[in-house]
């Protein structure tokens, strides 16, 4: 007799021993039943994270890993209008940047720069898209995150190509491309930017392959060939030799590569001692990379061809945590020498200005480029660790005030409210009589009545013959040095007049320089109807603006001017001056401290 059938024997065929994959309750079974739904969801997720999809439609499931980094400025969310005067003004600058960059984005990307009137594109900086690199950190600080991330995606696979017969201008590539990448990385901590900066740093290193260790002016980023050995290839100006230390020292710190530090510190060894200086701390304008010595000691300047070298003497000390005594002492000597020998006061209007020396005689030539100097002097004067004596500190602060006033007056005096690019100053019949330091000494001997010479605020002068100067280049190049100084003066002194002056300049910019696709260079600045020249340098959006050194002509409008104006009008200190240091192209880098390992490996002299 057969046993009664068990419950299992009564199962339907669909539940046999090979039926596991078909059970509706199983994971695999459900996936198979809903395979078409899974396929659609997977496709949506893939497309939503793709770089081919508009950012507003993307979905980010996993946040990319970010290395531990420096303090980051808080996100800035500006309302369209909340009744606050300075918030509203900062927002207007932000809109101006968006207008300029979207014009570039629509008509010139990925070329270097845009002609803002015709919409044509130009390549003045090797065709790698310099406006993108100069603009990245400005986007981040202004809270334009989508624009920032889209731009990172545009540059992340850059290879910096060039033909075998071409050269990258070492100085410009360092301050704009490398400086822009390092700053954007420090702010966002995006590892793609660090990789790109490291790649570019490697491509630039052959520039230092000279017998003296001084960098040459040009290097091919593909072959490594340099301009050394060509006619005039052994010559560099002061700014070219000494305006890469911030970028390469920071790159050495964040990559751990000693070769970056060793390369950039090489030229500094020629500056630490007194053997290459004149007038107690001034350096000649032109240098020979074969010898590492000044070409001659008859020409000294603080403007074009020299400016950022003196700037970096201070700023590399600030950047490395104020721990390197050699750079500290170097800056203090040089700043004192500039004040002693290059500062003059006009005979009638008492404008304080900085000029050049040729064969020990002042040229009384003043450039907009030298408006960087009051910002640097103010940073030093208000940094106690610099160790200036009380008398030195006072003179540095007075010089900063007087020079900043001069940089304001060349805007305020013009009918357009925009500054010419360079000037010749009225001068005393006796050159020695116009020197500022003797005038200050005389004022002190006479009991310090009133303000120090050349430091008082002056009224706007509409009569050209009474202004105390005559423009040489009657065009406004969208340069940023003056608004950089207004920003630093505002942050160091707290005097609101610097904010008001910055707003005056911005309104003039909006009235005369704004065009269909951006902002353009202006000429004939003291007329009711100035001419527009269809040029927008990349520095306009970055700073705005640094200038062209070593007698190079420039067509750049970057974010520099707009960055400084935005920071000037923002109450929150987005870039604290004790934690960040701006390079000469207005790219902020974070203050850092060398590790004990780095100090030993790089042989750094610290206190």
C-alpha positions in Angstrom: 0.0 0.0 0.0 1.3 3.3 -1.0 1.8 6.0 1.6 -0.5 9.0 1.4 0.8 11.8 -0.8 2.7 14.4 1.1 1.9 18.1 0.9 5.0 18.7 -1.2 3.9 16.1 -3.8 0.8 18.1 -4.5 2.8 21.2 -5.6 2.1 22.5 -9.1 4.8 22.1 -11.7 5.6 25.8 -11.3 7.0 25.1 -7.9 9.3 22.2 -8.6 12.9 22.0 -7.6 14.1 24.1 -10.5 11.5 26.9 -9.9 13.5 29.1 -7.6 14.3 31.7 -10.2 10.6 32.0 -11.1 9.2 32.5 -7.6 7.5 35.9 -7.4 8.7 36.5 -3.9 12.4 36.2 -4.9 14.6 39.2 -5.7 15.7 37.7 -9.0 12.2 36.9 -9.9 11.0 40.4 -9.4 13.9 41.8 -11.4 13.1 39.5 -14.3 9.4 40.4 -14.1 10.2 44.1 -14.1 13.3 44.1 -16.3 11.9 46.9 -18.5 11.3 49.2 -15.5 14.9 48.6 -14.2 16.3 49.4 -17.7 14.4 52.7 -17.8 15.5 53.7 -14.3 19.2 52.8 -15.1 19.1 54.8 -18.3 17.6 57.8 -16.4 20.3 57.6 -13.7 23.1 57.3 -16.3 21.8 60.2 -18.4 21.2 62.4 -15.3 24.8 62.1 -14.2 26.3 62.6 -17.6 28.2 65.7 -18.6 26.0 65.8 -21.7 22.9 66.6 -19.6 22.2 70.1 -18.5 23.3 70.5 -14.9 19.9 71.5 -13.6 18.5 68.0 -14.7 21.4 66.0 -13.2 21.2 63.8 -10.1 24.3 63.3 -7.9 23.9 60.1 -5.8 27.4 60.0 -4.4 29.4 63.1 -3.4 33.0 62.9 -4.8 35.7 62.3 -2.3 37.5 65.5 -1.2 40.8 65.7 0.5 41.1 67.5 3.7 41.9 71.1 2.9 42.2 74.7 4.0 39.3 76.7 5.4 36.8 77.6 2.7 34.8 80.8 2.4 31.1 80.3 3.3 28.6 80.0 0.4 27.2 83.4 -0.6 23.5 83.6 -1.5 22.7 87.1 -2.4 19.0 88.1 -2.6 17.9 90.3 -5.5 17.1 93.1 -3.1 16.8 93.0 0.7 17.1 96.7 1.4 20.8 96.5 2.3 22.9 99.0 0.3 26.1 97.0 0.1 24.4 93.6 -0.4 22.6 95.2 -3.4 25.8 96.6 -4.8 27.6 93.3 -4.4 24.7 91.7 -6.3 25.1 94.2 -9.1 28.7 93.2 -9.5 27.7 89.6 -9.5 25.3 90.3 -12.3 28.0 92.2 -14.2 30.3 89.1 -14.0 27.5 86.8 -15.2 26.9 89.2 -18.1 30.6 89.2 -19.1 31.2 85.5 -18.7 28.0 84.3 -20.4 29.0 86.5 -23.3 32.4 84.8 -23.4 30.7 81.4 -22.9 28.3 81.9 -25.8 30.7 83.5 -28.4 34.3 82.7 -27.5 34.7 79.5 -25.4 37.1 77.6 -25.6 39.3 80.4 -27.0 41.2 82.8 -24.7 39.1 85.9 -24.9 36.1 87.6 -26.4 35.8 90.8 -28.4 32.7 92.0 -26.5 31.3 94.2 -29.2 31.6 92.1 -32.3 31.4 88.7 -30.6 34.6 87.5 -32.2 37.1 85.3 -30.4 40.8 85.9 -29.9 43.7 83.8 -28.6 46.3 85.9 -26.9 47.4 83.3 -24.3 48.1 80.1 -26.3 44.4 79.3 -27.0 43.9 77.2 -23.9 40.9 79.3 -22.7 42.6 81.7 -20.2 39.3 83.3 -19.4 38.0 80.1 -17.9 41.0 79.6 -15.7 41.1 83.2 -14.6 37.3 83.1 -13.7 37.0 79.8 -11.7 37.7 81.2 -8.3 35.5 84.3 -8.9 32.6 82.0 -9.8 33.2 80.1 -6.5 33.3 83.2 -4.4 30.2 84.6 -6.0 28.3 81.4 -5.3 27.9 80.6 -9.0 28.3 76.9 -8.4 26.7 75.6 -11.6 28.8 77.9 -13.7 31.9 76.8 -11.7 31.3 73.0 -12.1 30.5 73.4 -15.8 33.8 75.3 -16.3 35.7 72.6 -14.4 34.3 70.0 -16.7 35.4 72.2 -19.7 39.0 72.3 -18.5 39.4 68.9 -16.6 41.0 67.1 -19.6 43.2 70.0 -20.8 46.6 69.0 -22.1 48.1 72.5 -22.8 49.1 71.6 -26.4 51.3 73.7 -28.7 53.2 73.4 -31.9 56.9 72.6 -31.7 57.8 76.2 -32.8 55.7 77.9 -30.1 56.5 78.9 -26.6 54.3 79.5 -23.6 55.0 82.7 -21.8 56.2 81.4 -18.4 55.2 84.4 -16.3 51.7 84.7 -17.7 51.0 81.0 -17.6 52.1 80.7 -14.0 50.0 83.6 -12.6 46.9 83.0 -14.7 46.6 79.3 -15.6 48.5 77.7 -12.7 47.4 80.3 -10.2 43.8 80.0 -11.3 43.9 76.2 -10.9 45.5 76.3 -7.5 43.1 78.8 -6.2 40.1 77.0 -7.5 41.4 73.8 -6.0 42.0 75.4 -2.6 38.4 76.8 -2.5 36.5 73.8 -3.9 38.9 70.9 -3.0 38.1 69.3 -6.4 40.9 66.8 -7.0 40.6 67.2 -10.8 41.9 70.7 -10.4 44.9 69.6 -8.3 45.8 67.0 -10.9 45.6 69.6 -13.7 47.8 72.0 -11.7 50.3 69.3 -11.1 50.4 68.4 -14.8 50.9 72.0 -15.8 53.6 72.5 -13.1 55.5 69.6 -14.6 55.3 71.1 -18.0 56.6 74.4 -16.8 59.6 73.1 -14.9 62.0 73.1 -17.8 61.9 76.9 -17.8 64.2 76.7 -14.7 66.9 74.6 -16.5 69.5 77.4 -16.7 73.0 77.6 -15.2 71.7 80.1 -12.6 68.3 78.5 -12.0 66.5 81.6 -13.1 63.5 80.8 -15.3 63.5 81.8 -19.0 60.6 83.7 -20.4 59.3 81.0 -22.7 58.9 77.2 -22.6 57.2 74.7 -24.9 54.7 72.7 -22.8 55.0 69.6 -25.1 58.7 69.4 -26.0 60.2 71.1 -23.0 62.3 73.3 -25.3 62.9 76.9 -24.0 63.8 80.3 -25.4 67.2 80.0 -23.8 69.9 80.2 -26.4 67.8 82.4 -28.8 68.6 86.1 -29.4 67.6 87.9 -26.2 66.6 84.5 -24.7 69.0 85.0 -21.8 67.1 88.1 -20.6 64.2 88.2 -18.1 62.7 91.1 -16.3 62.6 91.2 -12.5 58.9 90.4 -12.4 59.4 87.2 -14.5 62.1 85.9 -12.3 60.4 86.6 -8.9 56.7 86.1 -9.5 56.3 82.3 -9.5 57.2 81.6 -5.8 53.7 81.7 -4.4 52.4 79.2 -7.0 55.3 76.8 -6.9 55.7 76.8 -3.2 52.0 76.1 -2.6 52.2 73.4 -5.3 55.2 71.8 -3.6 53.3 71.8 -0.3 50.1 70.1 -1.6 51.8 67.6 -3.9 54.8 66.8 -1.6 57.1 67.3 -4.6 60.4 68.9 -3.5 61.4 69.7 -7.1 58.8 72.5 -7.2 60.2 74.2 -4.2 63.8 73.7 -5.3 63.1 75.2 -8.7 61.3 78.3 -7.4 63.7 79.0 -4.5 66.7 79.0 -6.9 66.2 82.6 -8.0 65.4 83.8 -4.5 69.0 83.0 -3.4 70.2 85.8 -5.6 67.8 88.2 -3.9 68.4 87.4 -0.2 71.8 89.0 -0.1 72.8 92.7 -0.7 75.2 92.0 -3.5 72.6 92.4 -6.3 70.8 95.5 -4.9 71.3 99.2 -5.1 69.9 102.1 -3.0 69.6 99.8 0.0 67.2 97.4 -1.5 66.2 98.1 -5.1 66.8 95.6 -7.9 67.6 96.3 -11.5 64.8 95.8 -14.0 66.5 93.3 -16.4 68.5 90.1 -15.4 70.7 87.6 -17.2 69.7 84.0 -16.6 73.2 82.8 -17.5 74.7 84.6 -14.5 71.8 85.2 -12.2 72.8 88.8 -12.0 71.2 92.1 -13.0 72.0 93.2 -16.5 72.8 96.7 -15.2 72.1 98.8 -12.2 71.0 102.0 -13.9 67.3 101.4 -14.2 64.9 100.8 -11.2 61.1 100.6 -11.2 58.1 99.6 -9.2 55.8 99.4 -12.1 55.8 97.3 -15.3 58.6 94.7 -15.5 59.2 94.9 -11.7 55.9 95.3 -9.8 54.9 91.7 -8.9 58.5 90.8 -7.8 58.2 93.3 -4.9 54.7 92.1 -4.3 55.8 88.5 -4.0 58.6 89.3 -1.6 55.9 90.0 1.0 53.2 87.6 -0.1 55.3 84.5 -0.2 56.2 85.2 3.4 52.6 85.7 4.3 51.6 82.5 2.4 54.0 80.3 4.2 52.7 81.3 7.7 55.1 84.2 8.3 57.9 81.8 9.2 60.6 82.4 6.6 62.8 85.3 7.9 64.7 85.7 4.6 61.6 86.7 2.7 60.4 88.9 5.5 63.7 90.8 5.7 63.9 91.0 1.9 60.5 92.6 1.7 61.2 95.1 4.5 64.4 96.2 2.9 62.8 96.6 -0.6 59.8 98.4 0.7 61.9 100.9 2.6 64.0 101.5 -0.5 61.0 102.1 -2.7 59.6 104.6 -0.2 63.0 106.3 0.2 64.0 106.6 -3.4 60.9 106.2 -5.7 58.2 108.2 -4.0 57.6 111.8 -5.0 55.1 114.6 -4.2 53.7 116.9 -6.9 54.7 120.6 -6.5 51.2 122.1 -6.6 48.5 119.6 -5.9 50.5 117.4 -3.5 49.7 114.1 -5.2 51.9 111.3 -3.9 53.2 109.0 -6.7 55.8 106.3 -7.3 58.1 106.6 -10.3 61.1 105.0 -12.0 64.8 105.9 -11.7 67.1 106.0 -14.8 70.7 106.9 -14.3 69.8 108.0 -10.7 67.2 110.5 -12.1 63.4 110.2 -11.6 61.4 109.9 -14.8 58.2 111.2 -13.1 56.3 108.6 -15.1 53.4 107.0 -13.2 51.5 103.9 -14.4 48.2 102.4 -13.4 50.1 99.2 -12.8 51.8 100.7 -9.8 48.5 101.1 -8.0 49.3 97.6 -6.7 51.8 99.2 -4.4 49.5 100.8 -1.8 47.8 97.5 -1.2 51.1 95.8 -0.6 52.3 98.5 1.7 49.0 98.4 3.7 49.2 94.6 4.1 52.8 95.0 5.5 52.0 97.9 7.7 49.1 96.1 9.3 50.9 92.8 9.9 52.6 93.1 13.3 54.8 90.0 12.7 56.7 91.9 9.9 58.6 93.6 12.7 58.7 97.1 11.3 59.8 99.8 13.7 57.1 102.2 14.8 58.5 105.0 12.5 58.7 102.6 9.5 55.2 101.2 10.1 53.8 104.8 10.2 55.6 105.7 7.0 54.4 102.6 5.2 50.8 103.3 6.3 51.1 107.0 5.2 52.6 105.9 1.9 49.7 103.4 1.3 47.1 106.1 2.1 48.7 108.8 -0.2 49.4 106.4 -3.1 45.8 105.0 -2.8 44.5 108.6 -3.0 46.5 109.2 -6.1 45.1 106.0 -7.7 41.6 107.3 -6.8 42.1 110.8 -8.2 43.1 109.6 -11.7 39.6 108.0 -11.8 37.7 110.8 -10.1 39.2 113.6 -12.2 38.2 112.2 -15.5 34.9 113.1 -17.1 34.1 109.4 -17.6 35.3 108.4 -14.1 37.7 105.9 -15.6 41.5 106.1 -15.4 44.1 106.5 -18.2 46.8 103.8 -18.3 49.9 106.0 -17.6 50.9 109.6 -17.0 53.7 112.1 -16.7 53.5 114.0 -13.4 54.2 117.7 -12.9 57.6 118.0 -11.2 59.5 120.4 -9.1 62.4 122.4 -10.6 64.6 120.7 -8.0 64.1 116.9 -8.2 65.3 116.4 -4.7 62.7 118.9 -3.4 59.9 116.6 -4.7 61.1 113.5 -2.8 58.5 112.4 -0.3 60.7 111.2 2.6 62.5 114.6 3.0 59.1 116.3 2.9 57.8 114.0 5.7 61.0 114.7 7.7 60.4 118.4 7.4 56.8 118.0 8.4 57.9 116.1 11.5 60.5 118.7 12.4 57.9 121.4 12.2 55.6 119.7 14.7 53.4 117.5 12.5 50.8 120.1 11.8 48.0 118.7 9.7 48.4 115.4 7.7 51.7 114.1 6.3 52.5 115.5 2.9 50.6 113.9 0.0 48.1 112.0 2.2 45.1 114.3 2.3 41.9 113.7 0.4 41.6 116.0 -2.6 38.7 117.5 -4.4 38.0 116.4 -8.0 39.8 118.7 -10.5 37.9 119.3 -13.8 40.6 121.5 -15.4 43.3 119.3 -17.0 46.1 121.9 -16.5 45.5 122.0 -12.8 45.4 118.2 -12.1 49.1 117.8 -11.6 49.6 115.2 -14.3 49.1 114.6 -18.1 47.8 111.3 -19.5 50.2 109.5 -21.9 47.9 106.6 -22.9 44.4 108.0 -22.9 42.6 104.7 -22.6 41.1 102.6 -19.8 42.4 99.0 -20.1 40.0 97.5 -17.5 42.9 97.1 -15.1 42.2 96.0 -11.5 45.1 97.5 -9.5 43.2 100.5 -8.2 40.1 98.5 -7.0 42.5 95.9 -5.5 44.0 98.7 -3.5 40.5 100.1 -2.5 39.6 96.6 -1.2 42.8 96.1 0.8 42.5 99.7 2.2 38.9 99.0 3.2 39.8 95.8 5.0 42.9 97.2 6.7 41.7 100.7 7.7 37.9 100.2 7.9 37.4 103.6 6.1 34.2 103.5 4.1 35.4 106.0 1.6 37.2 103.1 -0.2 33.9 101.3 -0.7 32.3 104.5 -2.0 35.1 105.1 -4.4 34.8 101.5 -5.6 31.1 102.0 -6.3 31.9 105.2 -8.3 34.3 103.2 -10.5 31.8 100.4 -11.0 29.0 102.9 -12.0 31.4 104.5 -14.5 32.2 101.0 -15.8 28.5 100.2 -16.3 27.9 103.5 -18.0 30.8 103.6 -20.5 32.3 100.2 -20.8 29.3 97.7 -20.8 28.4 96.5 -24.2 26.3 93.7 -25.7 28.5 90.7 -24.8 30.6 92.1 -21.9 32.8 95.1 -21.1 35.2 96.8 -23.4 38.3 99.0 -23.3 37.6 102.7 -23.5 39.6 105.6 -24.9 39.3 109.4 -24.8 38.4 109.4 -21.2 38.0 113.1 -20.6 35.3 113.5 -23.3 31.5 113.2 -23.1 31.5 110.5 -25.7 34.5 108.2 -25.3 35.3 105.5 -27.9 34.9 101.8 -27.3 37.7 99.5 -28.7 36.1 96.0 -28.7 38.7 94.4 -26.3 37.9 92.5 -23.1 41.0 91.2 -21.3 40.6 88.0 -19.1 41.8 89.9 -16.1 38.7 92.0 -16.0 36.6 89.2 -14.6 39.4 87.8 -12.5 40.6 90.8 -10.6 40.1 93.0 -12.4 43.1 93.4 -13.5 46.9 92.7 -13.5 48.9 94.1 -16.3 51.4 93.2 -18.8 55.0 93.1 -17.8 58.3 93.2 -19.7 56.8 95.6 -22.3 54.4 93.0 -23.5 51.1 94.2 -25.0 48.0 92.7 -23.5 44.4 92.1 -24.6 42.9 90.5 -21.5 39.7 91.2 -19.5 39.3 88.9 -16.7 37.4 88.5 -13.5 40.0 90.3 -11.3 38.4 93.7 -11.2 34.9 92.3 -10.6 36.3 89.9 -8.0 37.8 92.8 -5.9 34.7 94.9 -6.4 32.5 92.0 -5.2 34.6 91.5 -2.2 34.7 95.2 -1.5 30.9 95.4 -1.3 30.4 92.2 0.6 30.2 92.7 4.4 31.2 89.2 5.2 35.0 88.7 4.9 34.8 85.8 2.4 38.6 85.8 2.0 40.1 86.7 5.4 43.4 88.4 4.8 45.1 86.5 7.6 44.1 83.1 6.1 44.4 83.8 2.3 46.9 85.6 0.1 46.1 86.9 -3.4 48.6 86.2 -6.1 49.3 89.0 -8.6 46.4 87.9 -10.8 44.0 88.0 -7.8 43.8 84.3 -7.3 43.6 83.6 -3.5 45.8 80.9 -2.0 45.5 79.6 1.5 48.1 80.3 4.2 49.9 77.1 5.1 52.8 76.0 7.3 55.6 73.8 6.2 55.6 70.4 7.9 58.8 69.3 9.8 59.4 66.8 7.0 59.2 69.5 4.4 61.5 71.8 6.4 64.1 69.1 6.6 63.7 67.8 3.0 63.6 71.2 1.3 66.2 72.7 3.7 63.9 75.7 4.6 65.1 78.3 7.0 62.3 79.0 9.4 61.8 80.7 12.7 
